[in-house]
Amino acid sequence: MHSGWFKGKVALVTGASQGIGRAVARRLAAEGCRLVLVARRAGELESLAGELRDRLGCPEALAVAGDVTDPSAAERAVAAAAERLGGLDVLVNNAGLGLRAPVARMDPADLDYVFRVNVTGALHFTRAALPHLLARREALVVFISSIAARQPVPYLGGYAATKAALASLADALRLETAGTGLRVLTVFPGSVETGFKSNARGEPYPERKGASRLTPEEVADRLLLAAQAGRREVHILSRSERMGLLLGRVAPRLVERQLLRRYGDR
């Protein structure tokens, strides 16, 4: 993909009402994309769509309220892209939900629901979008995973499992569509300053004053750069997270103790 590839393209973003999804939608609008925005909060979606049209000059921005766990929501959103915008070039599977609990106390119902949001929801949208994406000469699917899928984190095992499953789904799709012109990009962000923790299932996250976190805008910028460069994967981490990931390869026990202090109850 070359610089400027996004101009005029039709992109669908799930979880677009806040956090990374909203930042990605704004960034795509600035690049000249026409957009379909999906989230459960209809009011926030409509507000964002109006902002993209009025302030960022987005030629068209459609708000389609829906829950990603409902396959009909995917069908409606993709149909809106096809019927009102003429097709689909980009799918960003961003919608996600957190889960914090030790394995011993994890509620299977919580894990099941988070899996349905983080993995099955992405599958619904990918399945609905694929015929339209494959009809293009070149198209893109983005999966927002997490660095937790690559690095063991105490109390986040259930969440990490869903994000590892999502990354595996992306890897399989990349292989299965090789040679079609479809690109698949998996994004592994670190800790991001959003309302993610307040909406998570399970037990409360401990307060970590002074923690270094990325902004959603930083994630969106680096995501688009990775897509334009034709990357398959991109890790978007703070400096301390990058150092921890590298150190974990040579001194795993040291990093595990640090992670326990950082994410655990003590």
Steps between C-alpha positions, in 0.01 A plus 500: 500500500631844411460830682159641427350156438212570738364801310155424362490153655202368698591391854294335772615543861349306792509640851518844342329702774803530729868427557709349223200453271408866511860607444532263202176633352624858529834408344335317210267795443800732485647269235187540288317176579126459491394331819253264661516532879376220724446493877219447747467867599288659227524854637879498520523348152277768349704769672824355362354466149397865509846604619669307220277658237509855633848542647713249311337527159411132486285466186273240660482354850221259589411401857364147540421418863534134589657241728787308343384180669188514279573370147215710362689814607788397274264430214329840539827693518654326199174543304512873576855517364404311185168671429576858602874526443552253216699226669765448765880533495602498867368320807637593842402240762555719804206435735623334817435447868736446791500229766705502819492199730739233626441160344382360835218756529417560134130475422457279191198711401720811493762324288231373263354847453839668449592231248177571311583871486872478427514199268158390378401863439800546273412176325144623432628817334779326311264240357247763394767727349715244315297473177514879460867528596602222261314675219755782524840482335657586833338507844594493868379334820638623832473302824568687824656242732714585806856458616346283773460236229880487469612550860355317803325741737364398842127549553448563126517139385141489377529828311837396357351170384236682295759729344729207418205328334432816300862510381477135395181576308684779318795272417268237354312756292828633361599153383157407368473814285859511375520623142159670503622853568361497853745622764465404866659715771506394867561779751641430847460814714630532851325698772289778348332795675130421442190411700576134435559401862178654628297286260686173563349185650632330811685671784604869513835599358740640762595867475849552358594863542764628262467205263619568146213453253455563132228727369238363260629749243850353518358155437291625205796679341729200523226266383454696178876524444530122541212444258649730238834321536333164436587364844350173623537587869588801708576532872400844630659536842636756740876506549478309829275236342743452211786456745296252705416295191866480398620427853243224533685301235822488700380534861141372511484450878609856568234634264236272652570645847471852358174414328358356821579821685359710217176316427435292809344565837829561675 
